[in-house]
Amino acid sequence: MTSDTARRGRPVLVVNAGSSSLKYQVLDAQSGETAASGIVERIGGAGRLRHRSGGETHEQDVTCKDHVEALDAARAALREHGPDLATLGLFAVGHRVVHGGPEFTEPVLVDDDVIAAIEELVPLAPLHNPANLEGIRGARTTFPDLPHVAVFDTAFHQTLPPAAHTYAVPAEWRDRHRVRRYGFHGTSHRYVSRRTAELLGREPGDTNVIVLHLGNGASACAVRAGESVDTSMGLSPLEGLVMGTRSGDVDPALGAYLQRVARLDATAYDEALNKASGLLGLAGVSDLREVESRRRDGDSDAALALDVMVHRLRKYVGAYAVLLGRVDAIAFTGGIGENSALVRREVLDGLGILGVDLDAAANDDGEAERLVTTAGSTIPAWVVPTNEELEIARACLTVVGTSAPPTGDTDHDTARS
């Protein structure tokens, strides 16, 4: 993406702020072309920056006490290795926000009221929303003259019907404390479901897709006519599938039982289900690559971990097939979904009752985006690499409008010094 091309297009800086990291990407919202991407890790101390542009990767140590300084480090890397944001003519800054609660059903232009509303939602996402807010505040300080757009992971699932999003719990919980199924990974599910429709040569509004976003965090989504109608994650990202360190579905009575027999309090219970369960709890490691390697070496715990993970996946696919009535495709995405031929094979081999027929050669090797079932398969299964950053950039284009011009100089070192 040259500077001249960027000015004719709509270059967007996408920011994904975690509690101790900041991912960034510069891409054109119209063409989808990526100019640079990177991550600043270990914010709050001696950090590390990894920047990729022009086909090369550059790494360096950085010291960032907060997200503002992390953005400064990212901008310095962009100045040195390209593209320089001072001459790029940025169109907008897009921000990933994990939880939008029931209030946010679409991407929105960030203002003080939006920031206050995201802050009010912190109890629903205490690990994620505070970090997202740090990224937004830092970016607004760094780029005060640009429009900032918040894109919510939960927004895509606001189309869930009441029967799907309502928990059978006391009314006070639901009304006063906003207890319901929210779902997550919505930006990925939206992008992948639409891209899958394109691969099928269909319009999203005429396509039913089961999307399996599988990574360290994992969720399934039933998409009917371009809208989410059910998803495996719930009030929090803990519910649903077996993940790297998260348990997924367990009996709700488990917490009270462990309190009685092990004197485990609510905080310790929550910590264990989120950080010591899933593949880690079953196999002793959270990285699926290591789990697969150990299974090949005869490790019974690793074998069980994969069996439990695959069993849960098949169960959700079967349930969503019934819910949708007609399934036009199954899409695998995320780090595991895109890269683990073993997981795809074991999931799809168990879906014979749905008429799924795996193409073993295509599953084992091929382009990043590819069909992995045979021509005779009743339901095609695809590997579709997700692109949440492009989806966020496109949201900026929708919210800000295609006619809004870049604001000019987007580097504000002088103003902030």
C-alpha positions as CSV (number, residue, x, y, z in Angstrom):
1,M,0.0,0.0,0.0
2,T,1.8,3.1,-1.2
3,S,1.2,6.5,0.3
4,D,-0.5,7.7,-2.9
5,T,-2.7,4.6,-3.1
6,A,-3.6,5.0,0.6
7,R,-4.8,8.5,0.0
8,R,-7.1,7.4,-2.8
9,G,-8.3,4.5,-0.7
10,R,-9.4,4.4,2.9
11,P,-6.5,3.4,5.2
12,V,-7.5,2.4,8.7
13,L,-5.5,1.7,11.8
14,V,-7.1,-1.3,13.7
15,V,-6.2,-1.6,17.4
16,N,-6.8,-4.7,19.5
17,A,-5.8,-3.9,23.1
18,G,-5.4,-6.6,25.6
19,S,-4.5,-6.3,29.3
20,S,-0.7,-6.4,28.6
21,S,-0.5,-6.3,24.8
22,L,-1.6,-4.2,21.9
23,K,-2.0,-5.6,18.4
24,Y,-2.2,-3.2,15.5
25,Q,-2.7,-3.4,11.7
26,V,-2.8,-0.8,9.0
27,L,-5.0,-1.8,6.0
28,D,-7.2,-0.3,3.3
29,A,-10.9,-0.7,4.1
30,Q,-11.8,-0.7,0.4
31,S,-9.2,-3.0,-1.1
32,G,-8.5,-5.1,2.0
33,E,-4.7,-4.7,1.3
34,T,-2.6,-4.8,4.5
35,A,0.3,-2.5,4.7
36,A,1.7,-3.5,8.1
37,S,0.8,-5.4,11.3
38,G,2.4,-5.9,14.7
39,I,2.1,-6.5,18.4
40,V,3.5,-4.8,21.5
41,E,3.7,-7.4,24.3
42,R,4.3,-7.1,28.1
43,I,3.0,-3.5,28.4
44,G,3.8,-2.2,31.9
45,G,7.4,-3.1,31.9
46,A,10.2,-4.4,29.6
47,G,8.2,-5.2,26.5
48,R,8.8,-6.6,23.1
49,L,7.6,-5.2,19.7
50,R,7.2,-7.4,16.6
51,H,6.4,-5.5,13.4
52,R,5.8,-6.9,9.9
53,S,5.7,-4.9,6.7
54,G,7.0,-5.3,3.2
55,G,7.3,-9.0,3.7
56,E,9.8,-8.6,6.5
57,T,9.5,-9.0,10.3
58,H,11.3,-6.6,12.7
59,E,11.6,-7.2,16.5
60,Q,12.9,-5.0,19.2
61,D,12.8,-4.5,23.0
62,V,10.6,-1.6,24.1
63,T,9.6,-0.1,27.4
64,C,5.9,0.9,27.6
65,K,4.2,1.8,30.9
66,D,0.8,2.0,29.3
67,H,-1.1,1.7,26.0
68,V,-0.3,5.3,25.0
69,E,3.4,4.4,25.1
70,A,2.7,1.1,23.3
71,L,1.0,3.1,20.5
72,D,4.0,5.4,20.4
73,A,6.3,2.4,20.0
74,A,4.0,1.1,17.2
75,R,4.1,4.4,15.4
76,A,7.8,4.6,15.7
77,A,8.1,1.2,14.1
78,L,5.7,2.3,11.3
79,R,7.8,5.4,10.7
80,E,11.0,3.3,10.5
81,H,9.7,0.3,8.5
82,G,6.6,1.8,6.9
83,P,4.1,3.0,6.3
84,D,4.6,6.3,8.1
85,L,1.2,7.3,9.6
86,A,2.2,11.0,9.4
87,T,2.0,10.9,5.6
88,L,-0.5,8.0,5.1
89,G,-3.7,10.1,5.5
90,L,-5.5,7.7,7.9
91,F,-9.2,7.5,7.4
92,A,-10.2,6.2,10.9
93,V,-9.0,4.1,13.9
94,G,-11.0,0.9,14.5
95,H,-11.1,-0.7,17.9
96,R,-12.1,-4.2,18.9
97,V,-14.2,-4.2,22.1
98,V,-15.1,-7.6,23.6
99,H,-18.4,-6.9,25.3
100,G,-21.1,-4.6,24.1
101,G,-23.9,-5.9,26.3
102,P,-27.4,-5.6,25.1
103,E,-26.8,-1.9,24.3
104,F,-24.5,-2.2,21.3
105,T,-25.9,-4.1,18.3
106,E,-23.7,-2.4,15.6
107,P,-20.3,-0.7,15.4
108,V,-20.5,2.9,16.7
109,L,-18.5,6.1,16.5
110,V,-16.6,6.6,19.8
111,D,-17.5,9.6,21.9
112,D,-17.5,10.2,25.7
113,D,-20.9,8.6,26.1
114,V,-19.8,5.4,24.3
115,I,-16.8,5.2,26.6
116,A,-19.0,5.6,29.6
117,A,-21.3,2.9,28.4
118,I,-18.4,0.5,27.8
119,E,-17.2,1.3,31.3
120,E,-20.6,0.3,32.7
121,L,-20.2,-3.1,31.0
122,V,-17.0,-3.9,32.8
123,P,-18.7,-6.3,35.3
124,L,-19.7,-8.4,32.3
125,A,-16.2,-8.6,30.9
126,P,-13.8,-7.6,33.8
127,L,-10.7,-9.1,32.0
128,H,-11.3,-7.6,28.6
129,N,-13.3,-4.3,28.5
130,P,-10.9,-2.4,30.8
131,A,-8.0,-3.3,28.4
132,N,-10.1,-2.3,25.4
133,L,-10.9,1.0,27.0
134,E,-7.2,1.6,27.6
135,G,-6.5,1.1,24.0
136,I,-9.4,3.5,23.0
137,R,-8.3,6.2,25.4
138,G,-4.7,5.9,24.3
139,A,-5.5,6.0,20.6
140,R,-7.8,9.0,21.1
141,T,-5.0,10.8,22.8
142,T,-2.6,9.9,20.0
143,F,-5.0,10.6,17.2
144,P,-7.4,13.3,18.5
145,D,-8.5,14.5,15.1
146,L,-9.5,11.1,13.6
147,P,-12.8,9.3,14.0
148,H,-12.6,6.3,16.2
149,V,-15.0,3.3,15.7
150,A,-15.8,0.6,18.3
151,V,-16.6,-2.8,16.9
152,F,-18.1,-5.2,19.5
153,D,-17.5,-9.0,19.6
154,T,-21.0,-9.5,21.0
155,A,-22.8,-7.3,18.4
156,F,-23.2,-10.0,15.7
157,H,-25.1,-12.2,18.2
158,Q,-27.7,-9.6,19.1
159,T,-29.9,-11.2,16.4
160,L,-30.2,-14.3,18.6
161,P,-34.0,-15.0,19.2
162,P,-35.2,-14.9,22.8
163,A,-35.4,-18.7,22.9
164,A,-31.7,-18.8,22.1
165,H,-30.4,-16.0,24.3
166,T,-32.6,-16.4,27.4
167,Y,-31.4,-18.4,30.4
168,A,-34.0,-20.2,32.5
169,V,-33.1,-18.3,35.6
170,P,-34.9,-15.9,38.0
171,A,-36.4,-12.8,36.4
172,E,-34.4,-10.5,38.7
173,W,-31.1,-11.9,37.3
174,R,-32.2,-11.4,33.8
175,D,-33.8,-7.9,34.2
176,R,-31.6,-6.3,36.9
177,H,-28.2,-7.9,36.2
178,R,-28.6,-8.4,32.4
179,V,-28.0,-12.2,32.6
180,R,-28.4,-13.7,29.1
181,R,-26.4,-15.3,26.3
182,Y,-24.3,-12.7,24.6
183,G,-21.8,-14.8,22.5
184,F,-18.3,-13.7,21.4
185,H,-16.0,-13.9,18.4
186,G,-18.8,-12.1,16.5
187,T,-16.5,-10.2,14.2
188,S,-14.9,-13.4,13.1
189,H,-18.2,-15.2,12.7
190,R,-19.6,-12.4,10.6
191,Y,-16.6,-12.3,8.3
192,V,-16.2,-16.0,7.9
193,S,-19.9,-16.6,7.3
194,R,-20.0,-13.9,4.6
195,R,-16.8,-15.2,3.0
196,T,-18.2,-18.7,3.0
197,A,-21.3,-17.5,1.1
198,E,-19.0,-15.9,-1.5
199,L,-17.1,-19.2,-1.9
200,L,-20.4,-21.0,-2.5
201,G,-21.4,-18.3,-5.0
202,R,-24.4,-17.3,-2.9
203,E,-25.7,-14.2,-1.2
204,P,-25.3,-14.2,2.6
205,G,-29.0,-13.7,2.9
206,D,-29.6,-17.0,1.2
207,T,-26.9,-19.0,3.0
208,N,-26.9,-21.1,6.2
209,V,-23.4,-21.7,7.7
210,I,-22.1,-23.4,10.8
211,V,-18.9,-21.5,11.7
212,L,-16.3,-23.2,14.0
213,H,-13.9,-20.5,15.3
214,L,-11.3,-22.7,16.9
215,G,-8.2,-21.3,18.7
216,N,-7.1,-21.0,22.3
217,G,-10.6,-19.6,22.7
218,A,-13.2,-21.4,20.7
219,S,-16.9,-21.0,19.7
220,A,-19.4,-22.3,17.3
221,C,-22.1,-20.2,15.6
222,A,-25.2,-21.1,13.6
223,V,-25.7,-18.4,10.9
224,R,-29.0,-18.3,9.1
225,A,-29.3,-15.9,6.2
226,G,-26.4,-13.9,7.4
227,E,-27.5,-13.6,11.0
228,S,-26.4,-15.4,14.1
229,V,-29.2,-17.5,15.5
230,D,-27.3,-19.4,18.1
231,T,-23.7,-19.6,19.5
232,S,-21.9,-21.7,22.0
233,M,-20.4,-18.9,24.2
234,G,-22.8,-17.4,26.7
235,L,-22.8,-14.6,29.3
236,S,-19.0,-15.0,29.2
237,P,-16.5,-16.7,26.9
238,L,-16.3,-19.6,29.2
239,E,-19.4,-21.5,28.1
240,G,-19.5,-24.0,25.2
241,L,-16.6,-25.8,23.5
242,V,-13.4,-27.2,25.1
243,M,-10.7,-24.6,24.8
244,G,-7.0,-24.1,25.6
245,T,-7.5,-23.3,29.3
246,R,-11.3,-22.9,29.5
247,S,-13.6,-25.8,30.4
248,G,-16.6,-25.0,28.2
249,D,-19.8,-26.6,29.3
250,V,-20.0,-28.0,32.8
251,D,-22.8,-28.9,35.2
252,P,-23.9,-25.6,36.9
253,A,-24.0,-27.5,40.2
254,L,-20.2,-28.0,40.0
255,G,-19.4,-24.8,41.9
256,A,-21.6,-25.5,44.9
257,Y,-20.3,-29.1,45.0
258,L,-16.7,-28.0,45.0
259,Q,-17.4,-25.5,47.7
260,R,-18.8,-28.2,49.9
261,V,-16.2,-30.9,49.4
262,A,-13.1,-28.8,48.6
263,R,-13.9,-25.4,50.2
264,L,-13.3,-23.8,46.9
265,D,-14.6,-20.2,46.9
266,A,-16.2,-18.5,43.9
267,T,-13.0,-16.6,42.8
268,A,-10.9,-19.8,42.9
269,Y,-13.6,-21.7,41.0
270,D,-13.8,-19.1,38.3
271,E,-10.1,-18.9,38.0
272,A,-9.8,-22.7,37.7
273,L,-12.5,-23.0,35.0
274,N,-11.0,-20.1,33.0
275,K,-7.2,-20.7,33.4
276,A,-6.6,-24.3,34.5
277,S,-9.2,-26.3,32.6
278,G,-9.8,-27.2,28.9
279,L,-6.9,-28.9,27.2
280,L,-4.6,-27.8,30.0
281,G,-6.8,-29.5,32.6
282,L,-7.1,-32.7,30.6
283,A,-3.6,-33.1,29.0
284,G,-1.4,-30.8,31.1
285,V,-0.7,-28.5,28.2
286,S,-2.9,-25.9,26.5
287,D,-1.2,-25.8,23.1
288,L,-3.1,-28.2,20.7
289,R,0.1,-28.8,18.7
290,E,1.7,-30.3,21.8
291,V,-1.5,-32.3,22.6
292,E,-1.4,-33.8,19.1
293,S,2.3,-34.6,19.4
294,R,1.8,-36.3,22.8
295,R,-1.1,-38.3,21.5
296,R,1.1,-39.6,18.6
297,D,3.6,-40.7,21.2
298,G,0.9,-42.7,23.0
299,D,0.0,-40.3,25.8
300,S,-3.5,-41.4,27.1
301,D,-4.3,-38.0,28.7
302,A,-3.6,-36.2,25.4
303,A,-5.8,-38.8,23.6
304,L,-8.6,-38.2,26.0
305,A,-8.3,-34.4,25.7
306,L,-8.7,-34.6,21.9
307,D,-11.6,-37.0,22.2
308,V,-13.4,-34.7,24.6
309,M,-12.8,-31.7,22.4
310,V,-14.0,-33.4,19.2
311,H,-17.0,-35.0,21.0
312,R,-18.1,-31.5,22.0
313,L,-17.6,-30.1,18.5
314,R,-19.6,-32.8,16.9
315,K,-22.4,-32.3,19.4
316,Y,-22.7,-28.6,18.6
317,V,-22.5,-29.1,14.9
318,G,-25.3,-31.7,15.1
319,A,-27.5,-29.4,17.2
320,Y,-27.0,-26.5,14.9
321,A,-27.8,-28.6,11.9
322,V,-31.1,-29.4,13.4
323,L,-31.7,-25.8,14.4
324,L,-30.9,-24.4,10.9
325,G,-32.8,-27.1,9.1
326,R,-30.6,-26.7,6.1
327,V,-26.8,-26.4,6.2
328,D,-25.1,-25.0,3.2
329,A,-21.6,-25.2,4.6
330,I,-19.4,-25.8,7.6
331,A,-16.5,-23.4,8.0
332,F,-13.4,-24.0,10.1
333,T,-11.4,-20.9,11.1
334,G,-9.1,-19.6,13.8
335,G,-5.6,-21.0,14.6
336,I,-6.8,-24.5,15.2
337,G,-9.6,-24.5,12.7
338,E,-7.2,-23.3,9.9
339,N,-4.1,-25.4,10.8
340,S,-5.1,-28.7,12.5
341,A,-5.9,-31.3,9.9
342,L,-6.4,-33.8,12.7
343,V,-9.2,-31.9,14.4
344,R,-11.0,-31.2,11.1
345,R,-10.7,-34.9,10.1
346,E,-12.0,-36.2,13.4
347,V,-14.9,-33.8,13.5
348,L,-15.9,-34.3,9.9
349,D,-15.5,-38.1,10.0
350,G,-18.1,-38.2,12.7
351,L,-20.7,-36.3,10.7
352,G,-21.6,-39.1,8.2
353,I,-25.2,-39.0,9.3
354,L,-25.3,-35.4,7.8
355,G,-23.8,-36.7,4.6
356,V,-20.4,-35.1,5.1
357,D,-17.6,-36.8,3.2
358,L,-14.1,-35.7,3.9
359,D,-11.5,-35.3,1.1
360,A,-8.4,-36.5,3.1
361,A,-5.9,-35.2,0.6
362,A,-7.4,-31.7,0.5
363,N,-7.8,-31.7,4.3
364,D,-4.1,-32.5,4.8
365,D,-2.6,-30.0,2.4
366,G,-3.6,-27.1,0.1
367,E,-4.2,-23.4,0.0
368,A,-5.0,-21.6,3.2
369,E,-8.6,-21.2,2.0
370,R,-9.9,-24.4,0.6
371,L,-12.7,-27.0,0.3
372,V,-11.9,-30.1,2.4
373,T,-14.8,-32.4,1.4
374,T,-15.5,-34.3,-1.7
375,A,-17.8,-33.3,-4.6
376,G,-20.3,-35.9,-3.3
377,S,-20.5,-34.5,0.2
378,T,-24.0,-33.3,1.1
379,I,-22.6,-30.5,3.1
380,P,-19.3,-28.9,2.0
381,A,-16.7,-28.0,4.6
382,W,-14.3,-25.2,4.0
383,V,-11.2,-23.8,5.7
384,V,-11.7,-20.1,5.7
385,P,-9.0,-17.9,7.3
386,T,-10.6,-15.3,9.4
387,N,-9.8,-11.6,9.0
388,E,-11.3,-9.7,11.9
389,E,-9.1,-6.7,11.2
390,L,-10.6,-6.3,7.7
391,E,-14.1,-6.7,9.2
392,I,-13.3,-3.9,11.7
393,A,-11.9,-1.7,8.9
394,R,-15.0,-2.2,6.8
395,A,-17.1,-1.3,9.9
396,C,-15.2,2.0,10.0
397,L,-16.1,2.6,6.4
398,T,-19.7,2.0,7.1
399,V,-19.9,4.1,10.3
400,V,-17.8,7.0,9.1
401,G,-19.0,7.0,5.5
402,T,-17.2,6.7,2.2
403,S,-17.3,10.4,1.5
404,A,-15.5,11.5,4.7
405,P,-12.0,12.7,3.7
406,P,-8.8,11.8,5.7
407,T,-8.1,14.5,8.2
408,G,-4.6,15.1,7.0
409,D,-1.6,14.8,9.4
410,T,-2.3,12.0,11.8
411,D,1.0,12.2,13.8
412,H,0.7,14.3,17.0
413,D,4.1,14.1,18.7
414,T,4.4,17.9,18.9
415,A,0.8,18.4,20.2
416,R,1.3,15.8,22.9
417,S,4.8,16.7,24.0
